[in-house]
Amino acid sequence: MNNAFNAASGLQNVGNQAFNMGNQLQQNQMAQGAMQQQLMQNLINSGKQQYAGFTGQPQQNLNTMLSTISAQPQLSGQEKSFKPGLFNYLQFAAGLA
């Protein structure tokens, strides 16, 4: 009977070891899956950023052009023009004589 008890105890130990190994394998697989999932998410995020850069480039170029145009100094002042009249022509003629 002692031999049967020792045999049963040995089988119990082997069963516990197998169970613990199975749990360890499962935890390792879950960790590996989480790493792969994070890697794939990083690739997706990078692709989204690159696509956003491509689609946003025309707007960025337009904004650059508009900021360049608006950076030009605003010239203000009065416009003066000269319209000679009869008196001006007479003064000119008198100056020639």
matplotlib code that plots the C-alpha trace (Angstrom):
import matplotlib.pyplot as plt

x = [0.0, 2.9, 4.1, 0.7, 0.7, 4.2, 3.2, 0.1, 2.1, 4.7, 1.9, 0.4, 3.8, 4.1, 0.6, 1.4, 4.6, 2.7, 0.0, 2.6, 4.4, 1.1, 0.4, 3.9, 3.5, 0.2, 1.6, 4.5, 2.1, 0.0, 3.1, 4.2, 0.7, 0.7, 4.0, 2.9, -0.3, 1.6, 4.0, 1.1, -0.6, 2.6, 2.7, -0.9, -0.2, 2.8, 0.9, -1.9, 0.7, 2.3, -1.1, -2.0, 1.2, 0.5, -3.1, -2.3, 0.6, -1.5, -3.0, 0.4, 1.8, -1.2, -0.7, 3.0, 2.2, -0.5, 1.8, 4.5, 2.1, 0.7, 4.3, 4.8, 4.7, 1.4, 2.2, -0.1, -0.1, -1.6, -1.4, -0.4, -0.8, -0.1, -2.5, -1.1, -3.6, -3.4, -1.5, 1.2, 1.6, 1.9, 4.6, 6.5, 6.3, 7.4, 10.4, 11.5, 11.4]
y = [0.0, 2.3, 1.7, 2.7, 5.8, 6.8, 6.1, 8.2, 11.0, 10.9, 11.1, 14.0, 15.8, 15.1, 16.4, 19.6, 20.1, 19.6, 22.1, 24.7, 24.3, 24.7, 27.9, 29.2, 28.5, 30.3, 33.3, 33.4, 33.2, 36.0, 38.2, 37.4, 38.2, 41.6, 42.5, 41.6, 43.5, 46.6, 46.3, 46.2, 49.1, 51.1, 50.3, 51.4, 54.7, 55.4, 54.8, 57.1, 59.8, 59.4, 59.6, 62.7, 64.3, 63.5, 64.7, 67.8, 68.9, 71.1, 73.0, 73.5, 74.8, 77.2, 78.4, 79.0, 81.0, 83.0, 83.8, 84.9, 87.2, 88.6, 89.3, 91.9, 95.4, 97.3, 100.4, 103.3, 106.9, 109.4, 109.3, 112.6, 113.4, 116.6, 117.8, 120.9, 123.7, 126.8, 128.8, 126.2, 126.2, 130.0, 129.9, 127.4, 129.5, 132.6, 130.7, 129.8, 133.4]
z = [0.0, 0.7, -2.9, -4.3, -2.2, -3.4, -7.0, -6.7, -5.0, -7.9, -10.5, -8.6, -8.8, -12.5, -13.0, -11.1, -13.1, -16.4, -15.2, -14.3, -17.6, -19.4, -17.5, -18.2, -21.9, -22.0, -20.2, -22.7, -25.6, -24.2, -23.8, -27.3, -28.7, -26.9, -28.3, -31.8, -31.4, -30.2, -33.2, -35.6, -34.0, -34.3, -38.0, -38.4, -36.6, -38.7, -41.9, -40.7, -39.9, -43.3, -45.1, -43.1, -44.2, -47.9, -47.8, -45.7, -48.0, -50.4, -47.5, -45.9, -49.2, -49.5, -45.9, -46.6, -49.7, -47.9, -45.0, -47.4, -49.2, -46.0, -44.7, -47.3, -46.0, -46.4, -48.3, -47.5, -48.3, -50.7, -54.4, -55.9, -59.5, -61.5, -64.1, -65.7, -66.5, -68.7, -66.1, -66.0, -69.7, -69.7, -66.9, -68.9, -72.1, -70.1, -68.8, -72.3, -73.5]

ax = plt.figure().add_subplot(projection="3d")
ax.plot(x, y, z, "-o")
ax.set_aspect("equal")
plt.show()
